Amino acid sequence: MDHRLRPATPGDQARLWEIKRRGLRAYIEQTWGTWDEEVQRARFDASFEPAEIQVIVVAERVAGYLAVHREPQAIQLLNLMVDPEFQNRGLGTAVLRGLLAEAQARQMPVRLQVMKVNPARRLYERIGFTVTEETATHFRMRWSPA
């Protein structure tokens, strides 16, 4: 899917929160039984770091975001959130492939964690991530450059 990435700004926070809420609420409810709007919003706000976030734009509309922390020895994928309206059209795959191209060029692994109930795990496995660890609620995964 044709898209571009742009740096996030503080003005994006409310829209990106909505995308995260719409995309993860069901998985959080499946995993922990409830969704506490206040707690979830406070967590999002506390971790909102525009310097680590790129907004995914499709046809001049905000379609999601990519949050990445670049460490000296690895790239940590913190979040890849695609608005449900834009899901199942290859957008997440395209964004992720861009990140993996960067990791390949830098010869760095990419790490992430995904909730066990989140079907995004299949996407990660399809493009080469493997499970390295399992908790009660999450899979930790890693992709390594060739």
C-alpha positions in Angstrom: 0.0 0.0 0.0 1.3 3.4 -0.9 2.3 5.3 2.2 4.8 7.7 3.7 6.3 8.1 7.1 6.6 11.4 8.8 7.9 12.4 12.3 5.3 12.6 15.0 4.6 15.8 16.7 2.9 16.5 20.1 -0.2 17.4 18.0 -0.5 13.8 16.8 -0.9 12.4 20.3 -4.8 12.4 20.5 -5.1 10.7 17.0 -2.5 8.1 17.7 -4.1 7.3 21.1 -7.4 6.7 19.2 -5.6 4.3 16.8 -4.1 2.4 19.6 -7.3 2.2 21.6 -9.2 1.0 18.5 -6.5 -1.5 17.6 -5.6 -3.0 21.0 -8.7 -2.8 23.2 -10.1 -6.2 22.3 -6.7 -7.9 22.8 -6.3 -6.2 26.2 -9.8 -7.3 27.2 -9.1 -10.9 26.1 -5.8 -10.9 27.9 -6.6 -9.2 31.2 -10.4 -9.2 31.2 -11.1 -5.5 31.3 -10.2 -2.2 29.6 -9.6 0.6 32.0 -9.7 3.7 29.8 -8.0 6.0 32.4 -5.2 3.6 33.1 -4.6 2.8 29.4 -4.6 6.5 28.4 -2.2 7.4 31.3 0.2 4.6 30.1 0.0 5.9 26.5 0.6 9.5 27.5 3.5 8.6 29.8 5.2 6.7 27.0 4.4 9.1 24.2 7.8 10.1 22.8 7.5 11.9 19.5 11.2 11.4 18.8 10.7 7.6 18.6 7.4 7.7 16.6 6.8 8.0 12.9 3.2 8.6 11.7 2.1 6.4 8.8 0.2 8.5 6.2 -1.9 7.1 3.4 -3.5 9.6 0.9 -2.8 12.4 3.4 -4.7 10.5 6.2 -3.1 9.3 9.4 -3.3 5.5 9.0 -1.2 4.5 12.0 2.2 4.8 13.6 5.5 3.1 14.1 7.3 3.5 17.4 11.0 2.4 17.4 13.8 2.6 19.9 17.2 2.4 18.3 19.7 0.9 20.7 23.5 0.5 20.0 23.1 -3.3 19.3 19.5 -3.7 18.2 16.3 -2.0 17.0 13.4 -2.4 19.4 10.0 -2.2 17.7 7.9 -0.7 20.4 4.6 -0.4 18.5 3.3 -0.8 15.0 -0.3 0.3 15.0 -2.4 0.4 11.9 -5.9 1.9 12.2 -8.4 -0.9 11.7 -9.8 1.0 8.7 -6.4 0.4 6.9 -5.7 -3.1 8.1 -5.5 -6.2 5.9 -4.2 -4.2 2.9 -0.5 -4.8 3.3 0.3 -1.6 5.0 1.7 -3.1 8.2 3.8 -5.5 6.1 5.1 -2.6 4.0 6.0 -0.5 7.0 7.7 -3.4 8.7 9.7 -4.3 5.6 11.0 -0.7 5.6 12.2 -1.1 9.1 13.8 -4.5 8.3 15.6 -2.9 5.4 17.1 -0.4 7.8 18.1 -3.2 10.2 19.6 -5.2 7.3 21.7 -2.2 6.2 22.9 -1.6 9.8 23.4 -5.4 10.4 21.3 -5.1 13.5 18.5 -7.4 14.9 15.0 -6.2 15.5 13.2 -7.2 18.7 9.6 -6.9 19.7 7.0 -8.3 21.9 3.4 -9.1 20.9 0.4 -10.2 23.0 -0.4 -13.9 22.5 -3.9 -13.1 21.4 -2.8 -10.6 18.8 -3.0 -12.0 15.3 -0.1 -9.7 14.3 2.2 -12.5 15.4 1.4 -14.3 12.1 2.7 -11.2 10.2 5.9 -11.1 12.2 6.5 -14.8 11.7 5.7 -14.6 8.0 8.5 -12.0 7.5 11.1 -13.9 9.5 10.7 -13.1 13.2 11.1 -16.1 15.6 9.9 -16.5 19.1 12.7 -16.2 21.6 10.8 -16.1 24.8 7.3 -16.5 26.1 5.6 -15.0 29.1 2.1 -15.6 30.4 0.7 -12.9 28.1 3.3 -12.2 25.4 5.7 -13.6 22.9 9.1 -11.9 22.6 10.4 -12.2 19.0 13.5 -11.4 17.1 14.5 -10.9 13.5 18.2 -11.1 12.5 19.8 -9.8 9.4 21.1 -12.3 6.8 
